[in-house]
Amino acid sequence: MEINKKVALYTLGCKLNFSETSTVARMFQEEGFARVDFNETPDVYVINTCSVTENADKKCKQLVKKALKVNPNAFVAIIGCYAQLKPEEIAQIYGVDMVLGASEKFKIVEHFQNLEKNEKAEIFASKIKEVKDFIPSYSKGDRTRSFLKIQDGCDYFCTFCTIPLARGKSRNNSVEDTVNVAKEVALTAAREVILTGVNIGDFGQEEGENFFELIQELDKIEGIERFRISSIEPNLLSNDIIDFVAQSTKFMPHFHIPLQSGSNKILKAMRRKYLKELYVERVTRIKSLMPHASIGVDVIVGFPGETEEDFLETYNFLNELDVSYLHVFTYSERENTTAVKMDGVVPKHIRSDRSKMLHILSDKKKRFFYNQHLGKTYNVLFESEQHDDALNGFTDNYIKVKIPYSMELENQIKTITLKDVDLDGVVRVKLEEELIN
């Protein structure tokens, strides 16, 4: 590999992808590459792709085109879930020089012989059944927070999902090895760590360990002030985990729990491992121990067979549930999934209408949650960069706070009282000098 070269990386998709992109970037930097922004005429572009939505596939093609406009001679490598699922398709995109699958992406620097563009893209992608190694990753560069990958892959095979085909079986390091990686993160400037993976609640199954044991050990690490659990399946969110978070000063009272549907009929068709009654139990226990906790929900609209009655059942279920916000996904057909062969296809305009209804409901839920906490005092971790002359931050229970920009407050935790809600978040109408002092 050549040194004194520049590399730009772009991430599509989830927090897990961000942690892996950061690890790949460090591999390049160790080989003498300088990491630069997309438009700074890099010699190499690495695009980390997603497979969850159809738009992610299209975005990949757009990014390759954009990269070649910036530097027509740049070497373009595609990694990530889309690269594992459809390497031949990606290899046909004009300007792509290399495609690396789920296992090979972490060997990317080994595959570089030179940076000359290829007439035909090279493909390095093992069959997903052969992908068994766990490669720990964490994001570095954002002083405020780090995404720590603790688990990869999934054994669930929900009927709508391609992740098991893109990332393989569930796997992870031991508790001890994971804690050691977290201790590396503790040496950086990051003050908050988000635990990420495909199915993090499944942590430890092969080693006879579990996620609850892991968070108990992470809680003891010095140098990390906040932990957040990114997303955890309701059937894996045990009472032990909830009870532990309730008494921990480091694990934030913030849960993101996928639901996908409020109809048991649809949950069974999706091959989910719980019914809505269990979901209610989890939310009820969280709120009984942590009334101030934030609870986010993933929900899919327009799944095959979802009738108007099924959708309204989901809508009403969420409307009555004490949750804080929704992440709404419109079902899109994915090759090699069971759902794509199912009857009862929902027309796309109906999917769109249902999505809009749930987005409006999410806005109402979020505003209600914010209003419940006005006048209360919380610790806020402010971001490490400004946005439109403002400084954003989040309370421990994930309420967004915005104040006039102040460099002194970047990456600082301050205790403030929440006063007003606007369309963007909670604004603290207190002079910034008071916060600094």
Secondary structure, 3 states (H helix, E strand, C coil): CCCCCEEEEEECCCHHHHHHHHHHHHHHHHCCCEECCCCCCCCEEEEEECCCCHHHHHHHHHHHHHHHHHCCCCEEEEEEHHHHHCHHHHHCCCCCCEEECCCHHHHHHHHCCCCCCCCCCEEECCCHHHCCCCCCEECCCCCCEEEEECCECCCCCCCCCCHHHHHCCCECCCHHHHHHHHHHHHCCCCCEEEEECCCHHHCCCCCCCCHHHHHHHHCCCCCCCEEEECCCCCCCCCHHHHHHHHHCCCECCEEEEEEECCCHHHHHHHCCCCCHHHHHHHHHHHHHHCCCCEEEEEEEECCCCCCHHHHHHHHHHHHHCCCCEEEEEECCCCCCCCHHHCCCCCCHHHHHHHHHHHHHHHHHHHHHHHHHCCCCEEEEEEEEEEECCEEEEEECCCCEEEEECCHHHCCCEEEEECCEECCCCEECCCCHHHHHC
